[in-house]
Amino acid sequence: MHRPRRPFARALAVPATLAALAALVLVAALAACTARPPDRGAAGSGGAGPRAVDEHGGRAMLGRPAVPGTPQAPDPGFREPSDPSQWTLPLLAYRPGEEQRRTLVGAEQTLVRSCMRRYGFDWAPSEEIPAPGPRNAMDWRYGIHDARLAATRGYQPDQAQQEQYDRARRAVAARPPLSAEGRAVLTGGTGAGPHRGKGPAVRAPVRAVPPGGCLGEARSRLGTASHGSSPLVEGLLADALRQAAREPAVRAVFRLWSQCMRTSGYRYADPLALAADPRFARTPHPVGAVETGTALADLRCRGRLRVTEVWYGAEVRVQERAVAAHAAELAAVREGLDEVFRNATEVVAQSRAFMEIKAPAIG
């Protein structure tokens, strides 16, 4: 069975009939939780859960009540939520990693460009624009976790990253789109968007275009039209996060988080309700004291209560069940992904070999 690189101790299962007792159990039993998710195998039947007691013993220092919207400097006991960017989940074994995805994108672009040249078009893809914010699929999966960034940007990406992204998008938008002939060769007349890039060197020859155009030809050669992404896997990943939020241990720590947030003057039923607050959506807007104050209070409470670890541990268990329930389908997904990646690696290697052969002639 697939196990995460940083597995989490099995969280306490709190029966619905003991809901009123859940908070007391979590506070009293889990004070020894460390910042790193402990080994699930060493946890025994009792497991571990959110920490709600500070190092000095007694009730956790949740911060002084504040007027909502007033940023609060981290108190002496402030602890950021854990950074899950290097953690993994069982279902991620059936999805391309970031390096694999870049290889697949590069291979597709290499094949498309070669095909377009056969039809007389000097086509070049737009440069990929890394989106600002989370570094990977795990980074902000359970919420933001950088207090320094939250103090000035709230729930928004780093300002410099955002500005760089906006400049790159404007530069791409300013490039002239392909001609109608170029689009027909690129997509086979499927109308798959403007595909901005260099225009044609000469008018496209009048001859049959591959089904789906040069994009279709490239994707057929690689064996994927989605850079290795599987609808089954993406659906299971989305469902797992929601299902984990309904697990008893997660609901219990969410209640403690909600109580903690109230001490700072913020009223949210759980982190999902906060994430749905339209005032803090990741759309361009001025970041003010309301957002930064909410974000710092959120980080303070999630860090103290180990919300990230509890939520992650529950999602690992949900995903393990999903992998077992869809074992045959996921095995086929993994086999297909391996084949796609072999095809892409071969394309990239052939392209490099061709460039090495061609290089002396250029010199």
C-alpha positions in Angstrom: 0.0 0.0 0.0 1.3 3.5 -0.8 2.4 5.4 2.2 3.2 9.2 2.4 6.8 10.3 2.9 5.7 12.1 6.0 3.0 9.9 7.4 0.8 11.2 10.2 -0.3 9.4 13.3 -3.8 8.1 13.2 -6.1 10.8 14.6 -8.5 10.0 17.4 -11.9 8.9 16.1 -14.6 10.7 18.1 -18.0 8.9 17.9 -20.9 11.1 17.1 -22.5 10.2 20.5 -19.4 11.7 22.3 -19.4 14.9 20.4 -19.7 16.9 23.6 -16.7 15.2 25.0 -14.5 15.5 21.9 -12.8 18.8 22.7 -11.8 17.7 26.2 -10.3 14.5 24.9 -8.3 16.3 22.2 -7.0 18.9 24.6 -6.0 16.5 27.4 -4.7 13.6 25.4 -2.7 15.3 22.6 -0.5 17.8 24.3 2.7 15.9 23.3 2.1 16.3 19.5 5.2 17.5 17.7 5.6 19.8 14.6 6.4 16.9 12.4 3.6 14.4 11.7 4.7 11.3 13.7 5.0 7.8 12.4 1.5 6.4 12.0 2.9 2.9 12.7 4.3 4.0 16.1 1.1 5.7 17.2 -0.6 2.5 18.4 -4.3 2.4 18.7 -4.6 5.7 20.5 -3.1 7.8 17.7 -2.5 11.5 18.0 -4.4 14.6 17.2 -4.3 18.4 17.4 -2.2 20.1 20.1 -4.2 22.5 22.2 -1.8 23.0 25.1 1.2 25.3 25.1 4.7 24.3 26.2 4.1 25.8 29.7 1.2 23.5 30.3 -2.4 24.4 31.0 -4.8 26.1 28.5 -3.3 27.1 25.2 -2.5 30.8 24.8 -5.0 31.7 22.1 -4.2 35.4 22.1 -6.1 38.3 23.6 -9.6 39.2 22.1 -9.3 41.8 19.5 -11.6 44.0 17.4 -12.2 42.2 14.1 -10.0 43.6 11.4 -7.2 44.7 13.7 -3.9 42.9 12.8 -2.4 41.2 15.8 1.4 40.7 16.1 2.2 37.0 16.9 2.3 36.5 20.7 5.3 34.8 22.3 3.7 31.4 22.0 2.8 31.9 18.3 3.3 28.8 16.2 2.8 28.7 12.4 0.8 25.9 10.9 3.0 23.1 9.5 4.2 23.5 5.9 2.8 20.5 4.0 4.5 21.4 0.7 6.9 18.4 1.0 4.2 15.9 2.1 2.4 13.6 -0.2 -0.9 11.7 -0.4 -1.7 8.2 -1.7 -3.5 9.4 -4.8 -0.6 11.6 -5.9 1.1 8.4 -7.0 -1.4 8.3 -9.9 -0.8 11.9 -11.0 2.2 13.5 -12.8 4.6 15.2 -10.6 5.7 18.8 -11.4 8.8 17.7 -13.2 6.9 15.0 -15.2 4.3 17.6 -16.1 6.9 20.0 -17.4 8.4 17.1 -19.5 5.0 16.3 -20.9 4.3 19.9 -21.8 7.7 20.3 -23.4 7.3 17.2 -25.4 3.9 18.2 -26.7 5.2 21.6 -27.7 8.2 20.1 -29.5 5.9 17.8 -31.5 3.5 20.6 -32.3 6.3 22.9 -33.5 7.7 20.2 -35.7 4.3 19.6 -37.2 3.6 23.3 -37.8 6.9 23.7 -39.7 5.8 20.9 -42.1 2.9 23.2 -43.0 5.0 26.3 -43.4 4.4 27.9 -40.0 7.1 29.1 -37.7 5.1 28.5 -34.5 6.4 29.0 -31.0 4.3 28.4 -27.8 3.8 31.1 -25.3 6.0 30.8 -22.4 4.5 29.1 -19.4 3.5 31.5 -16.7 3.9 30.0 -13.2 0.8 31.0 -11.2 1.6 32.9 -8.0 0.9 31.5 -4.6 1.2 27.8 -3.7 4.4 26.0 -4.8 2.7 22.8 -5.5 -0.6 20.9 -5.0 0.1 20.3 -1.3 1.4 23.8 -0.3 -1.9 25.5 0.5 -4.2 22.5 0.4 -5.1 23.0 4.1 -4.6 26.7 4.1 -1.9 29.3 4.1 0.9 28.8 6.7 3.4 31.7 6.3 2.8 34.3 9.1 5.3 36.8 7.6 3.4 36.8 4.3 0.0 36.8 6.0 0.9 39.9 8.0 1.1 42.0 4.8 -0.8 40.0 2.2 -3.5 38.1 4.1 -4.7 35.3 1.9 -3.1 36.7 -1.2 0.2 35.6 -3.0 3.4 37.5 -2.5 3.1 40.9 -4.1 6.3 40.6 -6.3 5.1 37.2 -7.5 1.7 38.6 -8.4 3.2 41.6 -10.3 5.5 39.3 -12.2 2.6 37.1 -13.1 0.5 40.0 -14.2 3.3 41.4 -16.4 3.8 38.0 -18.1 0.1 37.7 -18.8 0.0 41.1 -20.4 3.1 40.2 -22.5 1.3 37.0 -23.7 -1.9 38.9 -24.5 0.1 41.4 -26.5 1.5 38.8 -28.9 -0.3 38.6 -32.2 -2.6 35.6 -32.5 -2.2 33.0 -35.2 -3.9 33.6 -38.5 -7.0 31.7 -39.4 -4.9 29.4 -41.5 -2.5 28.8 -38.6 -5.3 28.0 -36.2 -6.8 25.5 -38.7 -3.4 23.7 -38.9 -2.8 23.9 -35.2 -6.2 22.6 -34.1 -7.6 21.0 -37.2 -10.4 23.5 -37.2 -11.6 22.6 -33.7 -11.5 26.2 -32.5 -9.5 25.4 -29.4 -8.6 29.0 -28.6 -6.5 31.8 -30.0 -3.1 30.1 -29.4 -1.0 33.2 -29.6 2.4 32.7 -31.1 4.4 33.6 -34.2 2.5 34.0 -37.4 3.0 31.9 -40.5 6.3 32.1 -42.5 4.3 31.2 -45.6 0.7 30.4 -46.4 -0.2 26.9 -45.3 0.0 24.4 -48.1 -3.3 23.0 -49.3 -3.1 19.4 -48.0 -4.8 17.3 -45.4 -4.3 18.3 -41.8 -4.0 15.5 -39.2 -7.2 14.9 -37.1 -7.2 17.5 -34.4 -4.5 19.4 -36.2 -0.9 19.5 -35.0 -2.1 19.4 -31.4 -4.1 16.3 -32.1 -1.1 14.6 -33.8 1.2 15.5 -30.8 -1.3 14.2 -28.3 -1.8 11.0 -30.2 1.9 10.5 -30.3 2.2 11.0 -26.5 -0.9 9.1 -25.6 -2.6 11.9 -23.7 -4.6 15.1 -24.3 -4.3 16.3 -20.7 -0.6 16.1 -19.9 -1.2 12.8 -18.0 -4.0 14.1 -15.8 -6.8 11.5 -15.1 -10.4 12.6 -14.5 -10.8 9.7 -12.1 -7.8 10.8 -10.0 -8.7 14.5 -10.0 -12.2 13.6 -8.9 -11.0 11.4 -6.1 -8.6 14.0 -4.9 -11.3 16.6 -4.7 -13.7 14.3 -3.0 -11.1 13.2 -0.5 -10.4 16.7 0.8 -14.2 17.2 1.4 -14.7 13.8 3.0 -11.7 14.3 5.3 -13.3 17.5 6.5 -16.3 15.4 7.7 -14.2 12.9 9.7 -15.0 13.0 13.4 -11.5 14.0 14.5 -11.4 16.8 11.9 -14.8 18.1 12.9 -13.7 18.1 16.5 -10.5 20.2 15.8 -12.6 22.5 13.6 -14.8 23.2 16.6 -11.8 24.1 18.7 -10.5 26.3 15.8 -13.8 28.1 15.7 -13.7 28.7 19.5 -10.1 29.9 19.1 -11.1 32.4 16.4 -13.8 33.8 18.5 -11.3 34.8 21.1 -9.8 37.1 18.5 -13.2 38.4 17.4 -13.8 36.3 14.3 -16.8 34.0 13.8 -16.5 31.2 11.4 -17.9 27.7 11.8 -14.7 26.1 10.4 -11.8 26.8 8.1 -13.9 26.0 5.0 -16.3 28.8 5.9 -13.4 31.1 6.1 -12.0 29.9 2.8 -15.4 30.7 1.2 -15.4 34.3 2.5 -15.6 36.3 -0.8 -13.7 39.3 0.8 -10.6 37.2 0.8 -10.9 35.5 -2.6 -7.7 35.3 -4.7 -8.7 38.0 -7.1 -6.9 41.4 -7.4 -8.0 43.7 -4.6 -6.4 45.9 -2.0 -5.3 43.9 1.1 -6.4 45.7 4.3 -6.4 45.2 8.0 -9.5 43.1 8.0 -7.8 40.4 5.8 -4.4 40.5 7.4 -6.0 40.4 10.9 -8.2 37.4 10.0 -5.3 35.6 8.4 -3.0 36.0 11.4 -5.7 34.9 13.8 -6.4 31.9 11.5 -2.7 30.9 11.5 -2.4 31.3 15.2 -5.3 29.0 15.8 -4.4 26.4 13.2 -0.8 26.3 14.4 -1.8 25.8 18.0 -4.4 23.1 17.4 -2.4 21.2 14.7 -5.3 21.6 12.3 -3.1 20.8 9.3 -1.8 17.6 10.8 -5.3 16.3 11.8 -6.8 17.2 8.4 -3.9 15.6 6.6 -4.0 12.5 8.6 -7.7 12.1 8.0 -7.2 12.7 4.2 -4.5 10.0 4.1 -7.0 7.5 5.5 -9.7 8.6 3.1 -7.4 8.3 0.2 -6.1 4.9 1.3 -9.7 3.7 1.2 -10.2 5.2 -2.2 -7.1 3.5 -3.6 -8.3 0.2 -2.3 -11.8 0.7 -3.7 -10.5 1.7 -7.2 -7.4 -0.5 -7.3 -7.9 -1.9 -10.8 -8.8 1.4 -12.3 -5.9 3.2 -10.6 -3.4 0.5 -11.7 -4.5 1.1 -15.3 -4.1 4.9 -14.8 -0.6 4.4 -13.4 0.4 2.0 -16.3 -0.9 4.6 -18.8 0.9 7.4 -17.1 4.2 5.5 -17.2 3.7 4.9 -20.9 2.9 8.5 -21.6 6.0 9.6 -19.7 8.2 7.2 -21.6 6.9 8.6 -24.8 7.5 12.1 -23.7 11.0 11.3 -22.5 11.8 9.7 -25.9 10.5 12.8 -27.8 12.6 15.1 -25.6 15.7 12.9 -26.1 15.3 12.8 -29.9 14.9 16.6 -30.0 18.1 17.1 -28.0 20.0 14.7 -30.2 18.8 16.5 -33.3 19.9 19.9 -31.8 23.3 18.5 -31.0 23.7 17.2 -34.5 22.6 20.5 -36.0 24.7 22.7 -33.7 28.0 22.4 -35.5 26.4 23.5 -38.8 25.0 26.6 -37.0 28.4 27.5 -35.7 
